[in-house]
Amino acid sequence: MSEEINRDRRRLLGTAVLTVAAAELAMIGSADAQSPKINPIKPGTNTSFASLKQIDAGVLDVGYAEAGPTNGPPVILLHGWPYDIYSFVDVTPLLASAGYRVIVPYLRGYGTTRFLSPDAFRNGQPSALAADVPALMDALNIKKAILAGFDWGARTANIVGVLWPERCKAMVSVSGYLIGNQEAGKLPLPPKAELQWWYQYYFATERGRVGYDKYRHDFAKLIWQIASPQWKFDDATFDRSAAAFDNPDHVAIVIHNYRWRLALAQGEPRYDDLEKRLAEAPVITVPAITLEGDANGAPHVDSSAYAKKFSGKYAHRTITGGIGHNLPQEAPQAFAQAVIDVDRF
């Protein structure tokens, strides 16, 4: 009789545990179901920002677009080369309508961003670009933000997440982990990989600097075509971004960036300690989602090569449909959704 009672008790206890577990799973499923979903949008729907602003931040007078409620969770969207803030022209209203305060700055050397001092070194090294982000956040009274970007912008987000994790709530990074260093830049790659970096070696020469200055718009259009071979952008789309390359510091910043990577140019001593930390290829601890287009023609590695470089909550998504390197402009819905989802990690 006693054994039967014990068995009954065990059955009742087991049933109760299963009931609680099922309820918890239902709650999780309900939370997922209630997670905001981005409405479908056709890339190229938007062609302008509501307003462009300027603000002194660090060594720069930064030009930026802003949208969404001023008290919303801050998101900073970071473009790459040779692109500009129009990579996020469709992403921005999607996030603003979801309640985010969206900031889209022109990086140093692009658009209306200028150095405050005419004597300032036109430095394109990665840690300098990254330091511009917390400086901008300080100027805008933003303590912590989600950072999301591609190309130079993804690298910048990675670096901020490592050097100033207290300023980065979470990140979305196209092509994953992009933190490099000069020593790694000295190592030769297999011939096929080296071929993809042809412009880096071109920029290492004086002919390359002069050629990029003279043909910067044609050069950028060629890179767009190579990096996104299936993206059928029109002239109007390209021309909106190409205007950003007329910045007086653009060529100097681009050339210095690529020469620095190959240890052919020096940076500024103020960033030496930061570069030493980055040279250790540190793990990124903040929550992150990495993205990759299924037709990215720019140099990149498989996501399995960098997954372990993200130690916080992490997910990777491959965006299909012929999506190239400029993922936020080619697939704005997927990019904006990643920002919203990583915010909930």
C-alpha positions as CSV (number, residue, x, y, z in Angstrom):
1,M,0.0,0.0,0.0
2,S,2.8,2.4,0.9
3,E,4.6,1.6,-2.4
4,E,1.4,2.4,-4.3
5,I,1.1,5.8,-2.6
6,N,4.7,6.6,-3.4
7,R,4.2,5.7,-7.0
8,D,1.1,7.9,-7.1
9,R,3.0,10.7,-5.6
10,R,5.8,10.3,-8.1
11,R,3.2,10.3,-11.0
12,L,1.5,13.5,-9.6
13,L,4.9,15.2,-9.2
14,G,6.0,14.2,-12.7
15,T,2.7,15.5,-14.1
16,A,3.1,18.8,-12.3
17,V,6.7,19.3,-13.6
18,L,5.6,18.6,-17.1
19,T,2.7,21.0,-16.8
20,V,5.0,23.8,-15.5
21,A,7.5,23.1,-18.3
22,A,4.8,23.2,-20.9
23,A,3.5,26.5,-19.5
24,E,7.0,28.0,-19.7
25,L,7.4,26.8,-23.3
26,A,4.1,28.3,-24.1
27,M,5.1,31.6,-22.6
28,I,8.4,31.6,-24.6
29,G,6.5,30.8,-27.8
30,S,4.0,33.6,-27.0
31,A,6.9,36.1,-26.4
32,D,8.4,35.1,-29.8
33,A,5.1,35.5,-31.4
34,Q,4.7,39.0,-30.0
35,S,8.2,40.0,-31.1
36,P,7.8,42.9,-33.6
37,K,8.2,41.8,-37.2
38,I,9.2,44.1,-39.9
39,N,6.7,44.7,-42.6
40,P,7.8,43.7,-46.1
41,I,9.5,46.5,-48.0
42,K,10.8,46.8,-51.5
43,P,14.5,47.9,-51.5
44,G,14.8,51.4,-53.0
45,T,11.4,52.5,-51.6
46,N,13.0,55.5,-49.9
47,T,15.4,57.8,-51.6
48,S,16.0,60.5,-48.9
49,F,16.3,61.1,-45.2
50,A,13.9,63.5,-43.4
51,S,16.7,65.6,-42.1
52,L,20.5,65.8,-42.0
53,K,22.3,67.3,-39.0
54,Q,25.8,68.3,-37.9
55,I,27.4,68.1,-34.4
56,D,30.9,68.5,-33.0
57,A,32.1,65.2,-31.7
58,G,35.7,64.5,-30.8
59,V,38.0,65.6,-33.6
60,L,35.1,65.8,-36.1
61,D,32.1,67.9,-37.1
62,V,29.9,64.9,-37.9
63,G,27.1,64.9,-40.5
64,Y,24.4,62.4,-39.7
65,A,20.8,61.5,-40.3
66,E,18.4,61.0,-37.4
67,A,14.9,59.5,-37.3
68,G,12.5,58.1,-34.7
69,P,11.5,59.2,-31.2
70,T,14.3,61.0,-29.3
71,N,13.6,58.8,-26.2
72,G,13.6,55.6,-28.1
73,P,16.3,52.9,-27.7
74,P,19.4,54.3,-29.7
75,V,20.6,52.5,-32.8
76,I,23.7,53.7,-34.6
77,L,24.1,52.5,-38.2
78,L,27.6,52.4,-39.7
79,H,28.4,52.3,-43.4
80,G,31.5,51.1,-45.2
81,W,33.6,51.8,-48.2
82,P,32.8,52.8,-50.9
83,Y,29.3,53.5,-49.6
84,D,27.6,56.0,-47.4
85,I,24.5,56.6,-45.2
86,Y,22.2,55.8,-48.1
87,S,22.9,52.2,-47.5
88,F,20.5,52.6,-44.6
89,V,17.9,54.8,-46.4
90,D,15.3,52.0,-46.2
91,V,16.4,50.5,-42.9
92,T,16.1,53.8,-41.0
93,P,12.3,54.3,-41.4
94,L,11.7,50.7,-40.6
95,L,13.5,51.0,-37.2
96,A,12.1,54.4,-36.5
97,S,8.6,53.1,-37.0
98,A,9.4,50.3,-34.5
99,G,10.3,53.0,-31.9
100,Y,14.0,53.3,-32.2
101,R,16.1,56.5,-32.2
102,V,18.1,55.9,-35.3
103,I,21.5,57.7,-35.9
104,V,23.2,57.3,-39.2
105,P,26.6,59.1,-39.3
106,Y,28.9,59.8,-42.2
107,L,32.2,58.3,-41.3
108,R,35.3,60.5,-41.3
109,G,36.1,61.3,-44.9
110,Y,32.5,61.0,-46.2
111,G,29.6,63.3,-46.9
112,T,29.4,66.4,-44.7
113,T,31.7,65.1,-41.9
114,R,34.7,67.3,-41.5
115,F,37.8,67.5,-39.2
116,L,37.5,70.4,-36.8
117,S,41.2,71.3,-37.2
118,P,42.7,71.8,-40.7
119,D,46.0,70.5,-39.2
120,A,44.5,67.2,-38.0
121,F,46.1,64.1,-39.3
122,R,43.7,62.4,-41.8
123,N,43.9,59.1,-40.1
124,G,42.0,56.1,-41.5
125,Q,43.2,53.4,-39.1
126,P,40.4,51.2,-37.7
127,S,40.8,52.2,-34.0
128,A,40.5,55.9,-35.0
129,L,37.3,55.3,-36.9
130,A,36.0,53.3,-33.9
131,A,36.9,56.0,-31.4
132,D,34.7,58.4,-33.4
133,V,31.6,56.4,-32.3
134,P,31.8,56.9,-28.5
135,A,32.7,60.5,-29.2
136,L,29.5,60.9,-31.2
137,M,27.5,59.2,-28.5
138,D,28.9,61.6,-25.9
139,A,27.9,64.5,-28.1
140,L,24.4,63.2,-28.5
141,N,24.1,62.2,-24.8
142,I,23.7,58.5,-25.6
143,K,25.2,56.2,-23.0
144,K,24.6,52.9,-24.7
145,A,23.4,51.9,-28.2
146,I,22.9,49.0,-30.6
147,L,25.6,49.2,-33.3
148,A,24.9,47.8,-36.7
149,G,27.0,48.0,-39.8
150,F,28.8,46.4,-42.8
151,D,32.2,46.6,-44.3
152,W,34.2,49.4,-42.4
153,G,31.0,49.9,-40.3
154,A,30.9,46.3,-39.2
155,R,34.6,46.4,-38.3
156,T,34.0,49.6,-36.4
157,A,31.1,48.0,-34.5
158,N,33.3,45.0,-33.6
159,I,36.1,47.3,-32.3
160,V,33.7,49.4,-30.2
161,G,32.2,46.2,-28.8
162,V,35.7,45.1,-27.7
163,L,37.2,48.3,-26.5
164,W,34.1,50.0,-25.0
165,P,31.6,47.2,-24.3
166,E,29.8,49.3,-21.8
167,R,28.7,51.6,-24.7
168,C,27.5,48.7,-26.9
169,K,24.2,47.1,-26.0
170,A,24.3,44.6,-28.9
171,M,25.5,44.5,-32.5
172,V,24.6,43.4,-36.0
173,S,27.7,42.7,-38.0
174,V,27.7,41.8,-41.7
175,S,30.4,39.3,-42.6
176,G,31.1,38.6,-38.9
177,Y,34.3,39.3,-37.1
178,L,36.5,41.8,-38.9
179,I,39.1,42.9,-36.3
180,G,42.5,42.8,-37.8
181,N,46.0,44.1,-37.2
182,Q,49.1,45.1,-39.1
183,E,51.0,41.9,-38.3
184,A,48.2,39.8,-39.8
185,G,48.1,42.1,-42.8
186,K,51.7,41.2,-43.6
187,L,50.9,37.6,-44.1
188,P,50.5,36.4,-47.7
189,L,47.3,34.7,-48.7
190,P,46.6,32.1,-51.4
191,P,46.6,33.6,-54.9
192,K,42.8,33.5,-55.3
193,A,42.4,35.4,-52.1
194,E,45.1,37.9,-53.0
195,L,43.3,38.6,-56.2
196,Q,40.2,39.8,-54.4
197,W,42.3,42.5,-52.6
198,W,43.7,44.0,-55.9
199,Y,42.6,47.5,-55.0
200,Q,44.4,47.3,-51.6
201,Y,47.7,46.8,-53.5
202,Y,46.7,49.5,-56.0
203,F,46.2,52.0,-53.2
204,A,49.6,51.1,-51.9
205,T,51.2,53.0,-54.8
206,E,51.2,56.6,-55.7
207,R,49.7,55.8,-59.0
208,G,46.8,54.2,-57.0
209,R,46.3,57.3,-54.9
210,V,46.2,59.6,-57.9
211,G,44.0,57.1,-59.9
212,Y,41.5,56.8,-57.0
213,D,41.4,60.6,-56.7
214,K,40.8,61.1,-60.4
215,Y,38.3,58.3,-60.9
216,R,36.8,57.9,-57.5
217,H,33.2,57.6,-58.8
218,D,34.0,55.1,-61.5
219,F,36.1,53.2,-59.0
220,A,33.3,53.0,-56.5
221,K,30.8,51.9,-59.1
222,L,33.1,49.1,-60.1
223,I,33.5,48.0,-56.5
224,W,29.7,48.0,-56.1
225,Q,29.3,45.8,-59.2
226,I,32.0,43.3,-58.0
227,A,30.9,43.2,-54.4
228,S,27.2,42.8,-55.3
229,P,27.1,41.0,-58.7
230,Q,23.4,40.4,-58.6
231,W,22.3,43.8,-57.3
232,K,20.7,45.8,-60.2
233,F,21.1,49.3,-58.8
234,D,20.3,52.2,-61.0
235,D,22.3,55.4,-61.7
236,A,20.2,57.5,-59.3
237,T,20.9,55.1,-56.5
238,F,24.6,55.1,-57.1
239,D,24.8,58.9,-57.6
240,R,23.1,59.6,-54.2
241,S,25.9,57.8,-52.5
242,A,28.7,58.9,-54.8
243,A,28.2,62.5,-53.7
244,A,29.6,61.5,-50.3
245,F,33.0,60.7,-51.9
246,D,33.5,64.4,-52.9
247,N,34.5,65.0,-49.3
248,P,37.9,66.8,-49.3
249,D,39.3,64.2,-46.9
250,H,37.9,61.2,-48.6
251,V,40.9,60.1,-50.7
252,A,43.3,60.7,-47.8
253,I,41.2,58.6,-45.4
254,V,40.7,55.7,-47.8
255,I,44.3,55.5,-48.9
256,H,45.6,55.7,-45.3
257,N,43.2,53.0,-44.2
258,Y,44.4,50.5,-46.7
259,R,48.1,51.4,-46.4
260,W,47.8,51.1,-42.6
261,R,46.4,47.6,-42.9
262,L,49.6,46.5,-44.9
263,A,51.9,48.3,-42.4
264,L,52.8,50.8,-45.1
265,A,51.6,53.8,-43.2
266,Q,51.8,54.7,-39.5
267,G,48.9,55.6,-37.3
268,E,48.8,58.1,-34.4
269,P,50.5,57.3,-31.1
270,R,47.3,58.0,-29.2
271,Y,45.8,54.8,-30.6
272,D,48.9,52.5,-30.0
273,D,47.5,51.0,-26.8
274,L,44.2,50.3,-28.5
275,E,45.8,48.6,-31.5
276,K,47.8,46.4,-29.1
277,R,44.6,45.2,-27.6
278,L,43.1,44.6,-31.0
279,A,46.1,42.7,-32.2
280,E,45.3,40.0,-29.8
281,A,42.1,39.2,-31.8
282,P,39.9,39.6,-28.6
283,V,36.6,37.9,-28.3
284,I,33.4,40.0,-28.6
285,T,31.3,39.6,-25.5
286,V,28.2,41.7,-26.3
287,P,25.1,40.0,-27.9
288,A,25.5,39.8,-31.6
289,I,23.9,38.7,-34.8
290,T,26.1,38.2,-37.9
291,L,24.7,38.4,-41.4
292,E,25.9,37.3,-44.8
293,G,24.4,37.7,-48.2
294,D,24.3,34.6,-50.4
295,A,25.9,36.5,-53.3
296,N,28.6,38.5,-51.5
297,G,31.4,39.2,-54.0
298,A,33.6,41.0,-51.6
299,P,36.4,39.1,-49.6
300,H,34.8,37.2,-46.7
301,V,35.1,33.9,-44.9
302,D,32.5,31.3,-43.9
303,S,30.6,32.1,-40.7
304,S,32.1,28.9,-39.1
305,A,35.5,30.6,-39.1
306,Y,34.4,33.3,-36.7
307,A,31.5,32.0,-34.7
308,K,33.7,31.3,-31.6
309,K,34.8,35.0,-31.6
310,F,31.4,35.9,-30.2
311,S,31.1,34.7,-26.6
312,G,27.8,36.4,-25.8
313,K,24.4,35.3,-27.0
314,Y,24.9,34.9,-30.8
315,A,23.2,33.9,-34.0
316,H,24.2,33.9,-37.7
317,R,21.9,34.4,-40.6
318,T,22.5,33.9,-44.3
319,I,20.3,36.2,-46.3
320,T,19.2,34.6,-49.6
321,G,18.0,36.0,-52.9
322,G,21.2,37.1,-54.6
323,I,22.1,39.5,-51.7
324,G,25.6,41.0,-52.0
325,H,28.0,43.0,-49.9
326,N,25.8,46.1,-49.3
327,L,23.3,44.0,-47.3
328,P,21.3,46.7,-45.6
329,Q,20.5,48.4,-48.9
330,E,19.9,45.2,-50.8
331,A,17.9,43.5,-48.0
332,P,16.7,46.2,-45.6
333,Q,13.9,44.2,-44.1
334,A,16.3,41.4,-43.0
335,F,18.8,43.9,-41.7
336,A,16.3,45.8,-39.7
337,Q,14.8,42.6,-38.3
338,A,18.2,41.6,-37.1
339,V,18.6,44.8,-35.2
340,I,15.2,44.3,-33.5
341,D,15.9,40.7,-32.7
342,V,19.4,41.3,-31.2
343,D,17.9,43.9,-29.0
344,R,15.9,41.1,-27.4
345,F,18.9,38.8,-26.8
